Amino acid sequence: MSLLNTEYQDDPDEGLEKSMSLVAAALADTSRVSILCALMDGRAWTATELSAVAGIAASTTSGHLTRLLNNGLVMCLTQGRHRYYSLAGHHIAGLLENLMGVSMQARTTPVTRTPQHLRYARTCYDHLAGELAVKIYEFMQHEKWISADGTALTAIGKEHLQRLGAVLNPHTRRKPCCPCLDWSERRCHLGGDAGAALMALLLQKDWISRTPGYREVSVTTSGKVAMSRLFGLALG
C-alpha cells in the first residue's frame, strides 16, 4: 500500500493535470473569456479598455487580469505609467481559436481614439512610430533583420541598415535594439539605437518629413518609392 501511494505521488502527470485544471478554471468565466477574445486581434490593451469591452468594473478587471497572468494566458508590458496586456503567445491564440470554433461568438474589440494622421506615422522620442513603423518592424522580423525577441540586430540586419547608410553606434549606452510598444497600433515598432539610426536615415534621405512643432510625420514621394523597394510596403 505504501509503495503504491509513493508511485502515485511521484507520478509526473499529477502536476500536469493540476496545471491543466487551473488553466481550465481560469477560462471558466465569461468576463475573462471576453478579455481574452478582445486580445485576439494581436494588440495590447490597458485594463481600462479591457474593462469597457468586457462590461465590468475596473477593479474587477484587475482581479481577472491577475488570474490570467498567473496562469500564463496573458502577459503584461509596462511602458511609462501605463500597463498593457496582450496574449501570452501564438499558442494561446490557437487555443482560443479552437474554443471559438466550437462555442464562441464574435466579440467587440475596443477602438483606439488616436487621430488617424498620428496613427499612421509620428515620432516616438527619436525614432519612428505609428502604423508605418509597425509595418517596417514586421518586415524586419520576417526577413530576420532582428532577433526573435527583438532585442538585437542580426548580422544580416546590421549589414542591410549600414548598406542603406544608417549610422549605428557600437558604444551606445542605451539599448542597441529593442521592441517599443506602439501606443496607437498596440504592436511593436523598432526602438533603441537602431530605431534612432533608422529615423535619422529616413530624414537624411528625405524619405519622410516632420511637421514643425508636432509629432506628425509624412512620407515623401521618393520615400514611398524607397519604402516599397526596401521594405515591401505598398504606400498610396
ZAZAKE-610631 format. One line per field, with one value per residue (C-alpha): x negated, z negated, y negated; residue number from 0; residue in three letters. Coordinates in nm, 4 decimals, decimal comma. Each point is the difference from the previous one (the first is absolute). Layout:
BEGIN
u <- X / ...
w <- Z / ...
v <- Y / ...
n <- NUM / ...
res <- ALA / ...
//
This chain:
BEGIN
u <- 0,0000 / -0,2836 / -0,1778 / 0,3111 / 0,0517 / -0,3605 / 0,0354 / 0,3138 / -0,1657 / -0,2982 / 0,2202 / -0,1211 / 0,3458 / 0,1487 / -0,1604 / 0,1017 / 0,3585 / 0,0140 / -0,1420 / 0,2541 / 0,2843 / -0,1222 / -0,0118 / 0,3455 / 0,1288 / -0,1515 / 0,1953 / 0,3237 / 0,1194 / 0,1798 / -0,1743 / -0,3464 / 0,0936 / 0,1210 / -0,3365 / -0,1889 / 0,2171 / -0,0647 / -0,3727 / 0,0347 / -0,0678 / -0,3659 / -0,0169 / -0,0660 / 0,2683 / 0,0217 / 0,2117 / 0,2391 / 0,0571 / 0,0482 / 0,2493 / 0,2053 / 0,0131 / 0,0760 / 0,2639 / -0,1374 / -0,1402 / -0,3685 / -0,0663 / 0,1539 / -0,2034 / -0,3204 / 0,0809 / 0,0830 / -0,3247 / -0,1980 / 0,1641 / -0,0842 / -0,3571 / -0,0531 / 0,1115 / -0,2199 / 0,2846 / -0,0951 / -0,3108 / -0,0425 / -0,2303 / -0,0630 / -0,0825 / -0,0276 / 0,2982 / 0,2132 / 0,0381 / 0,0986 / 0,1310 / -0,0220 / 0,0314 / -0,2983 / -0,0765 / 0,1243 / 0,0673 / 0,2610 / 0,1602 / 0,0151 / 0,1660 / 0,2612 / 0,0594 / 0,0793 / 0,2392 / 0,1652 / 0,0508 / 0,2037 / 0,1992 / -0,1086 / 0,1811 / -0,1836 / -0,0909 / -0,0347 / -0,3548 / -0,0828 / -0,0713 / -0,2884 / 0,0811 / -0,3367 / 0,0449 / -0,0567 / -0,2840 / -0,1929 / 0,0830 / -0,1709 / -0,3414 / -0,1431 / -0,3090 / -0,0512 / -0,2849 / -0,2753 / 0,1451 / 0,2940 / 0,3377 / 0,3474 / 0,1388 / -0,2922 / -0,2591 / 0,1858 / 0,0033 / -0,3743 / -0,0601 / 0,2090 / -0,2027 / -0,3230 / 0,1309 / 0,1047 / -0,3326 / -0,1996 / -0,1524 / 0,0670 / -0,0088 / 0,3191 / 0,0489 / -0,0895 / -0,2859 / -0,2832 / -0,0753 / -0,1170 / -0,3111 / 0,2306 / 0,1900 / -0,3162 / -0,1315 / 0,3204 / 0,0377 / -0,3622 / 0,0212 / 0,2951 / -0,2073 / 0,1281 / -0,2613 / 0,0041 / -0,1829 / -0,2111 / -0,0653 / 0,3536 / 0,1016 / 0,3629 / 0,1426 / -0,1465 / 0,3371 / 0,3312 / 0,3716 / 0,1985 / 0,3723 / 0,1905 / 0,2733 / 0,2403 / -0,0664 / -0,0624 / -0,2669 / -0,3740 / -0,2168 / -0,3798 / -0,1546 / -0,3442 / -0,3064 / 0,1067 / 0,3376 / -0,1669 / -0,2453 / 0,2857 / 0,1912 / -0,3085 / -0,0544 / 0,3576 / -0,0296 / -0,3439 / 0,1224 / 0,3025 / 0,2261 / 0,2041 / 0,0608 / 0,0927 / 0,2715 / -0,1671 / 0,1250 / 0,1953 / -0,0669 / 0,1626 / -0,2213 / 0,0767 / -0,1440 / -0,1381 / 0,0500 / -0,3558 / 0,0534 / 0,3006 / -0,2086 / -0,2944 / 0,2093 / 0,1813 / -0,3355 / -0,1769 / 0,2770 / 0,2625 / 0,2541 / 0,2736 / 0,0495 / 0,2715
w <- 0,0000 / -0,0849 / 0,3255 / 0,2056 / -0,1824 / 0,0701 / 0,3694 / 0,0181 / -0,1652 / 0,2322 / 0,3074 / 0,2266 / 0,1557 / -0,3294 / 0,0265 / 0,3628 / -0,0755 / -0,2768 / 0,2302 / 0,2672 / -0,2480 / -0,1128 / 0,3583 / 0,0643 / -0,3145 / 0,1155 / 0,3250 / -0,1785 / -0,0367 / 0,2666 / -0,0950 / 0,0285 / 0,3314 / 0,1245 / -0,0942 / 0,1816 / 0,3096 / 0,0095 / -0,0008 / 0,2979 / 0,2380 / -0,0991 / -0,1636 / -0,3582 / -0,2009 / -0,3366 / -0,2843 / 0,0444 / 0,3657 / -0,0786 / -0,2752 / 0,2561 / 0,2522 / -0,2716 / -0,1579 / -0,3524 / -0,2642 / 0,0170 / -0,3428 / 0,1104 / 0,3212 / -0,2005 / -0,1844 / 0,3197 / 0,1634 / -0,3010 / 0,0334 / 0,3713 / -0,0662 / -0,2690 / 0,2374 / 0,2877 / 0,2301 / 0,0298 / -0,0527 / -0,1202 / 0,1380 / -0,2000 / 0,2051 / -0,1894 / -0,2337 / 0,2134 / -0,0185 / 0,3149 / 0,0165 / 0,2923 / 0,0607 / -0,1258 / 0,3476 / 0,3201 / -0,1838 / -0,2161 / 0,3090 / 0,1528 / -0,3115 / 0,0034 / 0,3718 / -0,0491 / -0,2823 / 0,2140 / 0,2770 / -0,2377 / -0,2028 / 0,0144 / 0,1658 / 0,1335 / -0,2594 / 0,0268 / -0,0208 / -0,1343 / 0,2566 / -0,0445 / -0,0160 / 0,1445 / 0,2938 / 0,3365 / 0,1059 / -0,3159 / 0,0266 / 0,3363 / -0,0762 / -0,2823 / -0,2131 / -0,3200 / -0,1669 / 0,2593 / 0,2016 / 0,2305 / -0,1291 / 0,1320 / 0,2614 / 0,2355 / -0,2665 / -0,1021 / 0,3614 / 0,0334 / -0,3250 / 0,1243 / 0,3219 / -0,2021 / -0,2059 / 0,3093 / 0,1746 / -0,3155 / -0,0323 / -0,3737 / -0,2500 / -0,0857 / -0,3222 / 0,1674 / -0,2388 / 0,2562 / 0,3642 / 0,1821 / 0,2174 / 0,3018 / -0,1546 / -0,0779 / 0,3506 / 0,1641 / -0,2187 / 0,0405 / 0,3741 / 0,0070 / -0,1857 / -0,3557 / -0,2613 / -0,2902 / -0,3179 / -0,1149 / -0,3367 / -0,0773 / -0,3667 / 0,0901 / 0,1278 / 0,3447 / 0,1134 / -0,1717 / 0,0749 / -0,0972 / -0,0473 / 0,2267 / -0,2024 / 0,2936 / 0,1944 / -0,3156 / 0,1864 / -0,0159 / 0,2039 / -0,0001 / -0,2956 / -0,1523 / 0,1889 / 0,3120 / 0,0002 / -0,0336 / 0,2790 / 0,2308 / -0,0752 / 0,0698 / 0,3266 / 0,1189 / -0,0736 / 0,1605 / 0,3181 / 0,0013 / -0,0001 / -0,2860 / -0,1177 / -0,3433 / -0,0648 / -0,1973 / -0,3569 / 0,0282 / -0,0216 / 0,3350 / 0,2733 / 0,3735 / 0,2623 / 0,3039 / 0,3580 / 0,0180 / -0,3397 / 0,1272 / 0,2853 / -0,2284 / -0,2694 / 0,2600 / 0,1349 / -0,3335 / -0,2350 / 0,2405 / -0,1070 / 0,2412 / -0,0914 / 0,1824
v <- 0,0000 / -0,2358 / 0,0818 / -0,0697 / -0,3279 / -0,1056 / 0,0791 / -0,2115 / -0,3000 / 0,0263 / 0,0166 / -0,2836 / -0,0255 / -0,1144 / -0,3461 / -0,0302 / 0,0936 / -0,2601 / -0,2668 / 0,0889 / -0,0263 / -0,3442 / -0,1260 / 0,1414 / -0,1726 / -0,3287 / 0,0337 / 0,0921 / -0,3584 / -0,2037 / -0,3255 / 0,1546 / 0,1622 / -0,3399 / -0,1511 / 0,2755 / -0,0339 / -0,3743 / 0,0741 / 0,2344 / -0,2919 / 0,0259 / -0,3415 / -0,1003 / -0,1808 / -0,1714 / 0,1344 / -0,2949 / 0,0839 / 0,3668 / -0,0794 / -0,1946 / 0,2828 / 0,2566 / -0,2255 / 0,0345 / -0,2334 / -0,0968 / 0,1519 / 0,3281 / -0,0064 / -0,0306 / 0,3209 / 0,1827 / -0,1138 / 0,1202 / 0,3423 / 0,0112 / -0,1118 / 0,2623 / 0,2718 / -0,1122 / -0,1011 / -0,3671 / -0,2083 / -0,3557 / -0,2680 / -0,3171 / -0,3067 / -0,3264 / -0,0217 / 0,2300 / 0,3771 / 0,1838 / 0,3548 / 0,2399 / 0,3727 / 0,1998 / 0,1307 / 0,1593 / 0,3249 / -0,1744 / -0,1529 / 0,3472 / 0,1387 / -0,2768 / 0,0388 / 0,3677 / -0,0853 / -0,2665 / 0,2517 / 0,2108 / -0,2469 / -0,3641 / -0,2893 / -0,3050 / -0,2564 / -0,3765 / -0,1326 / -0,3460 / -0,2696 / -0,2434 / -0,3724 / -0,1034 / -0,2443 / 0,1671 / -0,2323 / 0,0904 / 0,3681 / 0,0283 / -0,1534 / -0,2084 / -0,0350 / 0,1978 / -0,1839 / 0,0395 / 0,2869 / 0,0645 / 0,1173 / 0,0685 / 0,2379 / -0,0628 / 0,0824 / 0,3156 / 0,1226 / -0,0648 / 0,1917 / 0,2937 / 0,0025 / 0,0078 / 0,2906 / 0,1931 / -0,0589 / 0,0867 / -0,3484 / 0,0173 / 0,2834 / 0,1880 / -0,1966 / -0,3305 / -0,0788 / 0,0078 / -0,0596 / 0,3097 / -0,0043 / -0,0205 / -0,2900 / -0,1966 / 0,0578 / -0,1211 / -0,3085 / -0,1015 / 0,0561 / -0,2388 / -0,2580 / 0,0373 / -0,0938 / 0,2462 / -0,0910 / 0,2992 / -0,1680 / -0,1133 / -0,0098 / 0,0602 / 0,3271 / 0,0729 / 0,1320 / 0,0604 / 0,0457 / -0,3093 / 0,0463 / -0,2386 / -0,1708 / -0,0399 / 0,3211 / 0,2067 / 0,1921 / -0,0542 / -0,2326 / -0,0288 / -0,1834 / -0,0429 / -0,1199 / 0,1907 / -0,1761 / -0,3390 / 0,0849 / 0,1037 / -0,3204 / -0,2121 / 0,1868 / -0,0549 / -0,3722 / -0,0276 / 0,1692 / -0,2316 / 0,3054 / -0,1460 / -0,3551 / -0,1266 / -0,2544 / -0,2861 / -0,0106 / 0,3249 / 0,3738 / 0,0676 / 0,1456 / 0,0063 / 0,2340 / -0,1810 / 0,1126 / 0,1339 / 0,1639 / 0,1958 / 0,1368 / 0,0815 / 0,1708 / 0,2045 / 0,1172 / 0,0508 / 0,1148 / 0,1326 / -0,2651 / -0,1036 / -0,3655 / -0,1899
n <- 0 / 1 / 2 / 3 / 4 / 5 / 6 / 7 / 8 / 9 / 10 / 11 / 12 / 13 / 14 / 15 / 16 / 17 / 18 / 19 / 20 / 21 / 22 / 23 / 24 / 25 / 26 / 27 / 28 / 29 / 30 / 31 / 32 / 33 / 34 / 35 / 36 / 37 / 38 / 39 / 40 / 41 / 42 / 43 / 44 / 45 / 46 / 47 / 48 / 49 / 50 / 51 / 52 / 53 / 54 / 55 / 56 / 57 / 58 / 59 / 60 / 61 / 62 / 63 / 64 / 65 / 66 / 67 / 68 / 69 / 70 / 71 / 72 / 73 / 74 / 75 / 76 / 77 / 78 / 79 / 80 / 81 / 82 / 83 / 84 / 85 / 86 / 87 / 88 / 89 / 90 / 91 / 92 / 93 / 94 / 95 / 96 / 97 / 98 / 99 / 100 / 101 / 102 / 103 / 104 / 105 / 106 / 107 / 108 / 109 / 110 / 111 / 112 / 113 / 114 / 115 / 116 / 117 / 118 / 119 / 120 / 121 / 122 / 123 / 124 / 125 / 126 / 127 / 128 / 129 / 130 / 131 / 132 / 133 / 134 / 135 / 136 / 137 / 138 / 139 / 140 / 141 / 142 / 143 / 144 / 145 / 146 / 147 / 148 / 149 / 150 / 151 / 152 / 153 / 154 / 155 / 156 / 157 / 158 / 159 / 160 / 161 / 162 / 163 / 164 / 165 / 166 / 167 / 168 / 169 / 170 / 171 / 172 / 173 / 174 / 175 / 176 / 177 / 178 / 179 / 180 / 181 / 182 / 183 / 184 / 185 / 186 / 187 / 188 / 189 / 190 / 191 / 192 / 193 / 194 / 195 / 196 / 197 / 198 / 199 / 200 / 201 / 202 / 203 / 204 / 205 / 206 / 207 / 208 / 209 / 210 / 211 / 212 / 213 / 214 / 215 / 216 / 217 / 218 / 219 / 220 / 221 / 222 / 223 / 224 / 225 / 226 / 227 / 228 / 229 / 230 / 231 / 232 / 233 / 234 / 235
res <- MET / SER / LEU / LEU / ASN / THR / GLU / TYR / GLN / ASP / ASP / PRO / ASP / GLU / GLY / LEU / GLU / LYS / SER / MET / SER / LEU / VAL / ALA / ALA / ALA / LEU / ALA / ASP / THR / SER / ARG / VAL / SER / ILE / LEU / CYS / ALA / LEU / MET / ASP / GLY / ARG / ALA / TRP / THR / ALA / THR / GLU / LEU / SER / ALA / VAL / ALA / GLY / ILE / ALA / ALA / SER / THR / THR / SER / GLY / HIS / LEU / THR / ARG / LEU / LEU / ASN / ASN / GLY / LEU / VAL / MET / CYS / LEU / THR / GLN / GLY / ARG / HIS / ARG / TYR / TYR / SER / LEU / ALA / GLY / HIS / HIS / ILE / ALA / GLY / LEU / LEU / GLU / ASN / LEU / MET / GLY / VAL / SER / MET / GLN / ALA / ARG / THR / THR / PRO / VAL / THR / ARG / THR / PRO / GLN / HIS / LEU / ARG / TYR / ALA / ARG / THR / CYS / TYR / ASP / HIS / LEU / ALA / GLY / GLU / LEU / ALA / VAL / LYS / ILE / TYR / GLU / PHE / MET / GLN / HIS / GLU / LYS / TRP / ILE / SER / ALA / ASP / GLY / THR / ALA / LEU / THR / ALA / ILE / GLY / LYS / GLU / HIS / LEU / GLN / ARG / LEU / GLY / ALA / VAL / LEU / ASN / PRO / HIS / THR / ARG / ARG / LYS / PRO / CYS / CYS / PRO / CYS / LEU / ASP / TRP / SER / GLU / ARG / ARG / CYS / HIS / LEU / GLY / GLY / ASP / ALA / GLY / ALA / ALA / LEU / MET / ALA / LEU / LEU / LEU / GLN / LYS / ASP / TRP / ILE / SER / ARG / THR / PRO / GLY / TYR / ARG / GLU / VAL / SER / VAL / THR / THR / SER / GLY / LYS / VAL / ALA / MET / SER / ARG / LEU / PHE / GLY / LEU / ALA / LEU / GLY
//
